[in-house]
Amino acid sequence: MGETWSKKERERKKQQNKKEKEERKQERKDSSKGGKLDDMLAYIDENGNLSATPPDVRKKVNIKLEDIEIGVPKQKPINPEDLIRKGIITHFNEPKGYGFIKDQETQESVFFHVNSLRDQVKQNSRVTFEVEMGPKGASAMDVKLIS
């Protein structure tokens, strides 16, 4: 039995693909050889980006070894006066014993409980308070009425 036309065609395509693959392999080999060192170098500019040109020596910044801090910097002591905030009581439910204060600086609403009140207050009263983070978020402590 002789070969059919489709078998011959498949064999020819197979040989053609093999030849093309061999040519691509040879191209890759040729392009990898003979590369100049200058073509392979990459530089980092003053912003930390890769660049093909060397950095400008005039823009070099000298950093003292003592100025480098690794880790978390030491925390400065907190001034107690910075913790005291001012605000206005926007909501006060006296029978249930809670309310909310709108902080004048951040415009955030802060929860307070009647146990943290130092003076008798009512809605729209101007107060001073300290913020304490609780399990459910920020809450006001030591709430005092401003005269």
FIKE-660037 format. One line per field, with one value per residue (C-alpha): residue number from 1; x, y, z; residue in three letters. Coordinates in pm, whole numbers. Each point is the difference from the previous one (the first is absolute). Layout:
BEGIN
k <- (NUM;...)
xx <- (X;...)
yy <- (Y;...)
zz <- (Z;...)
r <- (ALA;...)
***
This chain:
BEGIN
k <- (1;2;3;4;5;6;7;8;9;10;11;12;13;14;15;16;17;18;19;20;21;22;23;24;25;26;27;28;29;30;31;32;33;34;35;36;37;38;39;40;41;42;43;44;45;46;47;48;49;50;51;52;53;54;55;56;57;58;59;60;61;62;63;64;65;66;67;68;69;70;71;72;73;74;75;76;77;78;79;80;81;82;83;84;85;86;87;88;89;90;91;92;93;94;95;96;97;98;99;100;101;102;103;104;105;106;107;108;109;110;111;112;113;114;115;116;117;118;119;120;121;122;123;124;125;126;127;128;129;130;131;132;133;134;135;136;137;138;139;140;141;142;143;144;145;146;147)
xx <- (0;121;-12;-302;20;-89;281;252;-135;24;355;98;-151;177;335;-72;-82;318;205;-160;63;367;31;-151;241;294;-124;-13;354;131;-168;132;360;203;-202;204;39;-128;-323;-57;57;-288;25;-222;-82;-56;-366;77;-110;200;170;228;215;231;-120;113;285;-106;-333;169;-114;226;-179;160;-5;-131;-311;-121;-259;-99;-325;-262;122;-40;-335;6;-186;-361;-107;-318;-143;6;-236;-270;-244;-295;-337;-378;-247;-208;-211;-73;-240;-24;-234;234;316;203;64;227;240;106;373;78;338;-78;-379;-36;-274;131;-210;-25;-171;-154;262;267;-184;144;-277;-369;-27;-276;-21;200;221;364;233;363;88;273;-19;64;-7;-229;-90;-278;192;69;-182;17;128;5;-267;-16;-230;165;-120)
yy <- (0;346;313;221;367;101;-210;166;343;-69;-128;310;233;-192;46;370;57;-183;219;322;-110;-65;347;171;-193;116;363;-7;-140;269;288;-109;1;313;230;296;62;357;-130;-228;259;167;291;119;372;220;-105;-372;-61;-204;208;-62;306;31;227;362;27;355;-129;-246;35;-108;-154;-32;-344;143;138;-344;-153;-362;-97;209;335;66;151;344;42;106;336;-52;327;-144;-277;242;87;230;-80;41;-263;-88;-275;-83;-271;61;-294;-251;175;64;264;126;293;159;74;356;-90;-322;41;-363;-125;-149;-219;77;-168;184;-161;209;331;240;264;6;39;21;-1;280;52;90;-244;-106;-371;-256;-272;-361;-292;-276;-338;158;312;346;111;325;-3;273;213;351;291;317;311)
zz <- (0;-81;210;-32;-76;361;148;-233;90;375;-35;-200;265;274;-175;-59;373;100;-233;134;357;-79;-162;308;222;-209;12;378;14;-233;181;340;-119;-51;227;117;372;-37;-154;298;275;179;242;281;6;308;16;1;-361;-253;-265;-299;79;300;284;23;252;94;137;236;362;284;296;340;154;330;-175;-111;234;-34;165;172;135;370;85;155;330;-53;138;209;-134;-354;106;120;-277;-34;-151;5;119;-307;154;365;110;374;86;-171;124;-314;-263;-275;-18;-330;21;-116;-152;-187;-35;110;226;327;231;373;296;298;229;-176;66;261;-31;-89;-378;-257;-379;-178;310;-65;175;35;-4;-47;-265;97;-240;122;-151;-209;-104;142;313;196;358;268;-173;156;-78;-134;181)
r <- (MET;GLY;GLU;THR;TRP;SER;LYS;LYS;GLU;ARG;GLU;ARG;LYS;LYS;GLN;GLN;ASN;LYS;LYS;GLU;LYS;GLU;GLU;ARG;LYS;GLN;GLU;ARG;LYS;ASP;SER;SER;LYS;GLY;GLY;LYS;LEU;ASP;ASP;MET;LEU;ALA;TYR;ILE;ASP;GLU;ASN;GLY;ASN;LEU;SER;ALA;THR;PRO;PRO;ASP;VAL;ARG;LYS;LYS;VAL;ASN;ILE;LYS;LEU;GLU;ASP;ILE;GLU;ILE;GLY;VAL;PRO;LYS;GLN;LYS;PRO;ILE;ASN;PRO;GLU;ASP;LEU;ILE;ARG;LYS;GLY;ILE;ILE;THR;HIS;PHE;ASN;GLU;PRO;LYS;GLY;TYR;GLY;PHE;ILE;LYS;ASP;GLN;GLU;THR;GLN;GLU;SER;VAL;PHE;PHE;HIS;VAL;ASN;SER;LEU;ARG;ASP;GLN;VAL;LYS;GLN;ASN;SER;ARG;VAL;THR;PHE;GLU;VAL;GLU;MET;GLY;PRO;LYS;GLY;ALA;SER;ALA;MET;ASP;VAL;LYS;LEU;ILE;SER)
***
